[in-house]
Every structure is written in structure tokens, then in C-alpha cells.
Amino acid sequence: MKSNLEKLSVEELVQLLSPSSDVVKELYKRNVLRTKNTVGELGEYFAIKFYNKIDKNKYEVSKKLPNLTLAGETTKNVDALSREGKIYSIKCISSAPSTTGSFWDPESIKSNKKTFDFLVIVVLDDTWNVDRILELSWEDFFENKMFNKRMNNFNIRVTKKLMKKFTIISKK
């Protein structure tokens, strides 16, 4: 396969990962991707998959996980729901250290208006498989959030310290 790729032009290589590629079309067909936010969508897919059933031969789990159901696409800051009615916001990063995507509505966050019960952060490795999953309560999120003045929103800086403290699933 590698030698075949070496023969392709840059333009041909880009087409292999474009939205019209066969791989991306298949991921849409399987409902893994729903929008053009590929990393975010992979994070949601993996989080729900891992919460509902985890391969304990490959991953270690530090707590009992509830089953999650994907929320509707248009629900702000809500990506999944548990059977117990808990609200989960899911973010994904393609490497660590890094910063999560944005949490909008800064005024409600500043006033500590809880919009989710748990924040799940999926950390991918360099092959885009799950390296680890972090889980922060609303209180943990509120304590660790960072304000982005330029964008007028909040995010979480995923550092080694944060990963050590909040990792609930990790590769063995």
C-alpha cells in the first residue's frame, strides 16, 4: 500500500481524505460522521461506543460506565444522554496536550449555569484510535475552564496533569 501511495500526486492523496472519498462516504453511511467536524464526530462515536461496551483486553476502566445514547444534532452542548437522565457533552482532540473545541454562551458559564452533567474528552492517538477518555463533572469543568477572549468562549486545556487526574479509560 505504501508504495502505491508514493506514486500518487499530492492532489490525488488529498482526494483520498476529502469529503467525497469512499472512506468518508462510508463513515457517513454508518452514521459515524454526521457533519464536517470529523474529529468531533469520531469523538462522539468512540465515547458512546466505549461507554456502552469497552474491550477490557485493550483498555483499562477506572469506574462503572453508564450506557449513553446520542442526542440530536441541534442540541447545544448536549451530545449524549444516560438512562439516568444525565447530560454529557463530548469533545475530542487528535493529540495531547491540546485544547478542546469551544463552549459557547460564556455569560451562562460565567454565572455557573449548568448545561451538562459531565464533559467527556476523547483523546486520539496518531492513528486516530482512542488513546484515553477523560470525564469531568460540571464542577471539574467549571474549575478547569479557560476563557478565550478573542473568540468569546470557553475551552479546556488538556494537559498531562488534567489527563492524570480525570482519565477513566486508557490503553493498557
C-alpha positions in Angstrom: 0.0 0.0 0.0 2.8 2.5 0.9 4.5 2.1 -2.4 1.2 2.7 -4.2 0.7 6.0 -2.2 4.2 7.1 -3.2 3.1 7.1 -6.8 0.2 9.4 -6.2 0.4 13.2 -6.6 -0.5 15.5 -3.6 -3.8 16.2 -5.3 -4.6 12.5 -5.5 -3.6 12.0 -1.9 -5.9 14.8 -0.8 -8.8 13.3 -2.6 -8.4 10.1 -0.5 -9.3 12.1 2.6 -11.7 14.5 1.0 -15.4 14.6 2.0 -16.2 12.9 -1.3 -13.8 10.0 -0.7 -15.2 6.4 -0.5 -13.9 6.2 3.1 -15.7 9.4 4.3 -18.9 8.4 2.4 -18.9 5.0 4.1 -18.5 6.7 7.5 -21.5 8.9 6.8 -23.4 5.8 5.7 -22.6 4.1 9.0 -23.7 7.3 10.9 -20.2 7.7 12.4 -20.0 11.1 10.7 -23.0 13.4 10.5 -21.3 16.8 10.0 -17.9 18.0 8.5 -16.4 18.1 12.0 -14.6 14.8 11.5 -12.5 14.7 14.8 -15.5 15.8 16.8 -17.8 13.2 15.3 -15.2 10.5 15.8 -15.0 11.5 19.5 -18.8 11.2 19.9 -18.8 7.9 18.2 -16.0 6.5 20.2 -17.3 7.9 23.5 -20.7 6.3 23.1 -19.2 3.0 21.9 -16.8 2.8 24.8 -19.4 3.8 27.4 -21.8 1.2 26.1 -19.2 -1.6 25.7 -15.5 -1.5 26.2 -12.9 -4.0 25.2 -11.3 -4.8 28.6 -8.5 -6.7 26.9 -7.3 -3.4 25.3 -8.4 -0.7 27.8 -8.5 -0.2 31.5 -11.5 1.4 33.1 -11.4 3.2 36.4 -15.2 3.4 37.1 -18.5 1.8 36.1 -19.8 3.5 33.0 -23.5 4.1 32.1 -24.9 3.4 28.7 -25.2 6.5 26.5 -27.5 7.5 23.7 -26.6 10.1 21.1 -28.5 13.3 21.4 -30.0 15.2 18.5 -27.6 17.2 16.3 -29.1 20.6 17.1 -28.9 20.3 20.9 -26.4 22.9 22.2 -23.6 21.4 24.5 -25.5 18.1 24.7 -24.1 15.2 22.8 -25.3 12.2 24.7 -27.7 11.2 27.5 -27.6 8.4 30.0 -30.5 6.2 31.0 -30.4 8.0 34.3 -31.1 11.3 32.6 -27.5 12.7 32.9 -26.4 15.0 30.2 -23.0 14.5 28.5 -21.0 17.0 26.4 -18.4 15.3 24.3 -15.2 16.9 22.9 -12.4 15.2 21.0 -8.8 16.1 20.5 -6.4 14.5 18.0 -3.4 14.7 20.3 -2.4 15.9 23.7 -1.6 18.4 25.0 -4.2 20.3 23.2 -7.3 22.4 23.7 -10.8 21.2 23.3 -13.4 22.8 21.0 -15.4 25.7 22.2 -18.1 26.0 24.8 -20.3 28.9 23.8 -22.7 31.0 25.8 -20.0 32.5 28.0 -22.4 34.5 30.2 -24.3 31.4 31.4 -21.0 29.6 32.0 -19.6 32.6 33.9 -22.7 32.6 36.1 -22.3 28.8 36.6 -25.5 27.9 34.8 -25.0 24.1 34.4 -25.6 23.0 30.8 -24.3 19.4 31.2 -23.6 16.9 34.0 -20.4 15.5 32.5 -17.8 16.5 30.0 -16.2 13.6 28.2 -12.9 14.3 26.4 -11.8 11.7 23.9 -8.0 11.8 23.2 -7.0 10.1 19.9 -3.6 8.7 19.2 -1.7 9.4 15.9 -3.7 6.6 14.1 -7.0 8.3 15.3 -7.8 5.4 17.6 -8.7 6.1 21.3 -5.7 6.7 23.5 -7.8 7.6 26.5 -11.0 9.1 27.6 -11.4 11.7 30.3 -14.5 12.5 32.3 -15.1 15.8 34.2 -18.1 16.7 36.2 -19.7 20.1 35.7 -17.8 21.3 38.8 -14.5 19.9 37.4 -15.2 21.7 34.1 -16.0 24.9 35.8 -12.8 24.8 37.8 -10.6 24.0 34.8 -12.2 26.0 32.0 -10.2 28.7 30.2 -11.7 31.8 28.6 -10.7 32.6 25.1 -11.1 36.4 24.9 -10.6 36.6 21.1 -13.4 34.0 20.5 -15.5 35.0 23.5 -15.9 31.4 24.6 -14.5 28.8 26.9 -12.4 25.6 26.4 -10.4 23.1 28.3 -6.6 22.8 28.0 -5.9 19.1 28.1 -2.5 18.8 29.9 -0.7 15.9 31.4 -1.9 16.9 34.8 -5.5 17.1 33.7 -5.2 13.7 31.9 -3.7 12.1 35.1 -6.5 13.4 37.2 -9.5 12.7 35.0 -8.7 9.7 32.8 -11.4 7.0 33.2 -10.4 4.9 30.2 -6.9 4.3 28.9 -5.0 1.9 26.7 -3.3 -1.0 28.6 
